[in-house]
Amino acid sequence: MKIDKQLTLADIDQEYAAFVEKFKPKKTTDDCYTPPNVYEAVLSWTVKEYGVDPEKVVRPFWPGGDFEKFDYPEGCVVVDNPPFSILSKICKTYMRHGIKFFLFAPYLTNFSTRAAGMCHVITDADVTYENGAIVNTAFVTNLDTMEIRTAPDLRELITREDEKNRREGKRVLPKYEYPDEVATSSMLGYLSKYGIRFAVAPEDCYFVRGLDDQKRMKKSIFGGGYLLSEKAAEEKAAAEKAAAEKAAAEKAAAEKWKLSDRELEIIRSLGHDKRGSEKSDQGRPDGEHLGEDRGDNDRGEGPRGELHDGRSL
């Protein structure tokens, strides 16, 4: 018998292959390569919103690439998804060299990416990236005259494309609404979450794997459920009401921060200049100057790259 290639342990033993898979490096947000349809939605919005010439759009970020050594044509606009771990450095570099950009960025920490003259575009849009990571995404840009803004139309475009990708990638589980006389594991879990005691005696419940009404659709109760007596159903409804009230109370009780006299003075001084970042930093503590990122220092980052057209990064 002639063997064209040498067999590996992985070819022979699938369990061994699964064992080896566990030791492969895990991907981070820096490995979040944007689905093409999501990128096209963002690009089309950017072109329409800011009058960008699509022919001048460049994408300098790819696996193993170096954005500082990329050949940036004169008048180009970067529309891309950069590594989030060095986003602050990227923005400052582009601002320093007059390179226009519209970049994907994390949502919750978006404001912490600081650079004078930059706008934070907040969308609160989930993007399911090709590595399987679901990241709540926003953007940063120097194409906008504002400093912070929403973009509901961009969010709608992204969400539509992302939902399309999710439907194609996996089966979407349906959601059902059950009568009060039915108890499921998730229902009792909701009660436990909000500290509501609820119990049903054996004589007041009957285990079922599905309702007769579900059979015509060939459906069932996931994990099974219980039919409840009228008395137990009333107690369950009261328990759910108490849980909902407790959930609302917890939300209302969330601590609301107050503004200091110093911050109120800053607020009273706003609105007199073109941009907030051009206002005086008087009264701000050290390291809180506008356009300064206390968590990112350009010093000690090693030698700077060099653009092909002679501009130094």
N, C-alpha and C positions, 0 to 999 in steps of 0.2 A: 504493500500500500504506500503510495507516494503522498507526502504531506507538503503542500505548497508553502505553508507558513508554519512557524512554530507557535503552538497553542500556549496561551497564558493561563494562569490560575483563574483569571476572571472569566475566560472562555469556558473553563471546566466547571467552576463552582460559582453559582450566582450569589450564594451567601457570602463568599469571600469578596465578591465585587461590592456587595452592599456594605460589608465591613470597611473596605477601603474608602468608600464614598463618604463615610462619617468623618474622615480625616482631611477631606478636601477643604480649602479655605472658604469661609462663609463670605458672601457678598455684603457690602455695605451700601449706604446711599450714594457713594461715589461710583458704584457699579449700576446705577439706575439709568439705563439707556432708554431713551424715550420712544414709545411706540410711534411709528411713522404718521399714523392718522392724527394722533394727539399733537405732534409737532406741527403738522400742516395746519391744524386748527389755530394753534398759537401764532404761527407765521402769518396766516391770512388776516387774523385780527390785528397784528402789529402793522402789517402793510396798510390796512384800511385806516386804523386809528391814527397813525403817525405819518402817513404818506411815504412810507419807505419803499424804495425801488427794489423789487425782489432780486434783480440782477446783482445788486450790491451786497446781498446778505451772504455772510460767511459763517462756517461752523468749525471753529478751531479745536473743539474738544472731542477726542476719540480715545479709545484704549491705548495707553502708552504714549499719547501725544504730549507735547509741551507747548502750552499756549503762548509762552514768552518767545518762542522761536518760530511761531507761525508767521507766514508772509501776509501781512494785513494790507490789502490794496487801499489806495487813497480814497477816502469817502465811504468806506465799507461800514456795514452795520452787523454786529454779532448778534445773532438770534440762536441761542443754543442752551443746552442743559449742562452746566459745568459741575465739577466736583464740589459738593457742598462744603467739604472740609476746608477748602481754601477760597471760598467765595469772597470773603472780605478782601483778601489780597488781590484777587482778580479784578474786583470793582475798582479798588484804589489804583491799580495799574492802568486800567482803561481810562479812568478819569484823568490820571496824570498825563497820558499821551493823547487825549482828545479822541479816543475811539468810542464810537456810539455802540450801545448795547441794549438788548432786552433779554434778560437771563432768567431761567427757572431758578427758584429759590425755595427754601423751607418756609412753611407757613407760620408756625408759632414763634420762631426766632427770627422772623424776617426783619424786624426793626433793629436787631442787634448788628446787622450788617450795615456799617456806617461809611458814608463817603459824601463829602460836601457836593451838592448839586445833583444828588441821586433821588429818584422817586421809588417808593415802595407801593407796588400794585398788589392789593390783597384780594384773592379770589376764593379762598377756602374750598379748593377743588381737589378731590382725590384723584390721583393718577395711579393706575396699576401699571407698573413698569415691567419691562420684559424679563427682569430677573425675579418677578413674583412679588416684589415689595410694593406695598400700597402706601404712597406718601402724599400727605396733604400739602398741596403745592401752591405757592404764590410766585411773585416775580419782582425783580429789581431792574431799573432802567434809568438812563440819562436822556431819554427821548422826550420825557414829560416835563412840563413846567411846574407841576405840583410836587409836593414832598411825600404825601401819603394820599392814596385814593382807593376806591373800590372799582371793580370791573365786572359787573353782573353778566354782561353779554359774553365776556370771555369765559367766565365760569360756566355759563350755559353751553358754550361750544365744547369746552373740555369735558364736561360731565356727559354730554351726549356721546362723544367718541369713546370715553372711558367705559360707559355702560355697554356700548357695542362690543368692545373688547372683552369685557367680563362675560357677556352672554356667549360669545364665541369660544371663550376659554373654559368655561365651566357651566354646569347646569345651575340655574337660579332656583333656589328652594322657594316654593309657594308659601304664602302666609294665609292662615285660616282664623276665623273667629268662631268660637264655640259657645254654646248655650251656658247659662249659669249652672246648670245641672251636670256639667262636665268638669272634671279636674285633671290637669296634666302636670307633669313634673315641673315644667317651666313656670306654670302658674304658682305652684307652691314655692318655687325658688324666688319669685318676685316678692312673695309675702315674707319669706325669711330675710331677704335683703333689707327690708325696711322694718325688721324687728316685730313683725306681726305673728302672734301665736295662732295656729289653726290646726285642728285635728279632727279626724272623722273616724267614728267607731265602725267596726266590721259590719254591723247590721244596717249602717246608713250608706254603704257604698257597694258597687259591683264593678269588677274589673272587666274592661272591654279593650279590644285591639283597634277598634274603629266603630264608627256609627253606621247604622243602616243607610243613612243618606249618602255616606261616602262611597258605598259599594258601587253605585252606578257610575262613579268617576274612577273606580278602581283605586281609591285612596284609603288611608287609614290614619290613626293617631300615632305619630312618631313616638315609639317607646311605650305605647299603650296609654290608657287613661282609666278614670273611674266615673261611673254614673253615680250621682249623688241624690240622696233623698231630698224632698222639698225643704226639710228643716236644715240639712247640711248645706244645701244650695244657698239658702238665705244667709247662713253664717259665712259662707265663702264670699258672697256679694258684699257683706258688711266688712269683712276682712280686707277685700280688695279696695273698698272705699277708704278704709283707714290707711292702707299702704299708700294710696294715691295722695291722700292729704299729708302724710308724713313726707313723701317725696317732694311735694310742693313747699312744705314748711322748710325742708332742708335747703331747697333752692333759694327761698326767700331769706333764710338766715345766713347766707353766704356773706362773709365780712366785706363791707364796702369801705375802701380806703378813702381817707380824707386828704385834701390838699393843704399844704403848709402855707404860711404867709408868704414865704419866698416864692413858692410855685404860683400862688395867686398873683403876685407882682409880675412874674414873667408873663402870665396869661394876659394881664392888662396891657402889657407892652406889645403884644402880638397884633398883627394886622396892619402895621404902619409901613412895613417894608415889603418888597416884591416877594421874597422867599423867607421862610422862617430861619433857614440855615444861614442867612446873611445878617441876622440880627446880632446884636452884641451878646457876648457870653458873660457879661457882667452878672454877678450873683450866682453863677453856677459853681459847684464844687470842682476841685481839680480833677481832670480826666473826664469831665462831663461836657466838654466843649462840643458844639455841633460839628459834625463831620469827623469826629474822632472816635475810633473804636478802641476802648480800653483793653479789649480782649485780644487785639491783634497788633503786633508790632512789626513794622517793615524791616527793622534792624535784625541782623543775624540770620537772614534768610539765604545766605550764600550769594554767589555771583549772579548778577542779573543777566538775562538772556539778551539777545540782540535781534531786532527785526531785520528781515532781508533787504528792506529798503534803506537801511542805515539807521533807523530810529532805534534808540536803545530802550529796552525795558529794564 
